[in-house]
Each structure stands twice: as structure tokens, then as C-alpha cells.
Amino acid sequence: MNIADILKDRKSIAKAITEIEEGNTELATEALRGIRGAWVIGVTGVPGSGKSTLISKIALKLALEGKKIGILGIDPTSPFSGGAVLGDRIRMRELNKFENVFIRSISTGGKLGGMSYHTPDIVNVLDAAGFDTIFIETVGTGQDEVDVMNIANTVLVVIVPTLGDEVQVIKAGQLEIGDIFILNKSDQGAADEKIKEMTLIMKERKDGWIPRIVKSVAVRNQGIDEILRLIVEHREFIERNGLKKNKLRQRILYTIKQHALNRMDEIMKNEEIEVYIEKVMSGKDISKVIDEIMLEMGVGYGKRGKD
Amino acid sequence: MRKIRVLIAKPGLDGHDRGAKVLARSLMDEGFEVIYTGIHQTAEDIVRSAIEEDVDVIGLSILSGAHMYHFRRILELMKENGLNDVLLIGGGIVPEDDKNKLIEMGVDAIFNPGTSIKEISDFIRKNLRRRV
């Protein structure tokens, strides 16, 4: 199977994504093997902070330069019905006129962390299809959703002026993962105060990068050029220091891990798992029962590819 | 098992989207994945979104009276792009005569005001052209 032949146009890319979400692991594997090295930009932040609008404005400039842009917008799945309202496209209408842009909306499927199990697969599909830059818009997040750092080359964390004080800023979690912080809606609230608070954490990272912060008002197109400049600066930093291949390896490993977790999750949803209650309650060690569950129920999941 | 994916859009200049939003939310409650694309969509916008999102259903909300024009154009584009397995449904203020004409043209169903959510979701589940 040559993945590039399969992903020949808009429709076939869209169909491939659906197939992977349905559990076609052969296609997921080929997408991994077909990776060409797109620059992946993760965009995360609280609901309503302006992630979709920012992506639309940034992507518009790149699209005008002729770059091939892929965008994945993730929204939450209802814990009650299993359905979802996926609304990230609303803010991206101006991208519809570009042949070189592809947008797909994804539901989390109830998975925590800010993305769905198949998000890395879908990034790989777009990468294999030859997109230069891929944006991942996570669900609106809070403090603890940091998964996107495992598949993004550059992480943008979108914040707004009105939330919390310095103590929120120094806590662990999402504010640790931003390569670039965007203070959007900076025409509202005490924006300069927020910038001052944020400087507390603008310290050199393990890889040597010093995070930056930039003010924007996405709806008025303010700050977009500066964001683009910082993305380029971060990319050059990563490439200059030979870190790109680490990031790619991390994405591949994360893809495999998500398949493992997905399979585990599917097993746990199986009603037949109830039969193991008695084994534990009659005194068999939980850990040994789990070994048994994996052996007995772990096979036959999904549509398996060839060996 | 994947969820049934439904695109909800408002074509043209009609900006009254309360109904479309209520429908989007209600279909979510019925377990569908609803891609809501908002108001002022061109037929090209809608069909392109339907292709990229690989939806099972396109649902249009039209209150402006321009339903004959919009449905005709979208049916044309769906045919051009080979979306034969996608249901096309609509809701809004559509007179009975026009409704019959639209069904003849190839629209799968038109739901007038007062239709229950259950009626719409049952119709979708029963008439799906793709395996889920």
C-alpha cells in the first residue's frame, strides 16, 4: 500500500480519516510510515479564549503564501448521549476559498487530555498527504490538558487577561507547556498586569528555548504577524538545535501509545468484563486478573492489519 | 462504532440561526456528531465542508424563502462531487408546493416548524445511505 496514492484529493483524505476513526490500523500504520515532516502547531487554552479565530487568522496568512495547511478542531463529546456539537469551522469561514487548506472537526470521544485517541493518526494522515503546516486546536482546556505537547512541534497557549492571579500562573500544568503564549482579547481587562504576572514563568526550558508572550486581538487581526514571526523563530530554534527528529519520534511513540490506551479503553467498556469481579473477590490478585483480562479480551479488537 | 455525522448550515443571507442552533444541540442529545458551520454559507462552502467532514447528512435551515435556489445549487454540487451517499434534508418555512418540488428534485426530506426532534432523528437513522 502506498499511502500517497490513497491520499490523492480532498475526498480521499476525508475518507481515510473516517476509516482510521473506525479502527483501520493498517491505514494508521501506513500513515505513520508515510510521514513527511510537517510542522505541527498545537493550540490550546480555555473555552472561548479565541483559539479558532487565531488559527483562522494565522492560517490565512500562510495559505496566501501558498502553504498547504491542515487544521484539526477538537470539541468535547457529551458524556450523556455520546454526541457532540463541533463548531470550530464557524470562525474559519474565510479559509473555505483556499484549495490548499483542509479542515476537519473531531470529537474527543470522551477521552481526557484535550484530544481524541485518533488525533495523532489524523495528524499523520495529513502529514503523509503532504501538508506543510498542521494546526491542532484542542478542546477548550483548563489546567491539566497537556497531551498536545506530545505531537506538536510548537505549542501555542492562548490566555485571556481576566483569569486568576500570579498563583494560577506559577502552578503546574498547561502554562508549563507553551512555547509561545498568546494573550488574546488584550484590549479587555488588565492586559499589561497579566503580562507582568506571566514573566514569572518566562524562564529557559530544558531544551534551551525561552518562552515568549505576545498580545493579540484576533478578531481585529492584531498581533498575528508577531505570532507568525515567533512561530518561525521557534521552528528555527528547534531545527538549528537538531531537536526536530526528537519531536517526530515523540509523535510516533505517542501515536502507538494512544492505540494501546484506546484498545484498553475498548476492553474496559466491554460488559463481559463483569465476570472478573468474582475472581478478584474470591482473592485472586488484581494485577494477575488484569493479566488475564488482557490475554483473554485483548485480542480481536478493531480491524486488524496484516502481520 | 462511529457516530452519525450531520452538517448543519444556513445558506445565503438569512441570519436567523436560533432554530439551527437548537437543532444542532438537540441532535447532539440524540447521539449524533453535529458539525455546525454557522450562517451566511455559500453552496460551495457547504459542500466543501461536507466533503472534508465526511458527513452522512447535510441539513440546511432556510427561513428566507430562497429555498428553491439554494437546494438546487447544493444538489448540483453534490452530484458534481459524487456525494451520492449523503442525505440532504432541510427545515424552515417551505410551502407545501415547493416541498413536493424539492423532494422531486432529490431532496430527501423537508421538516416544517413544529416537527419533533424524534421525527428528524428517526428519519436520519432509517434513511442513512452509509454504514455506521
Interface residues (C-beta under 8 A of the other chain):
Chain A: R10 K11 A14 K15 I17 T18 E21 E22 S78 F80 S81 G82 G83 A84 V85 L86 G87 R89 I90 R93 N96 F102 I103 R104 S105 S107
Chain B: R2 K3 A24 R25 L27 M28 D29 E30 G31 F32 E33 V34 I35 Y36 T37 G38 H40 Q41 T42 E44 D45 R48 S49 I51 E52 E53 D54 N81 G82
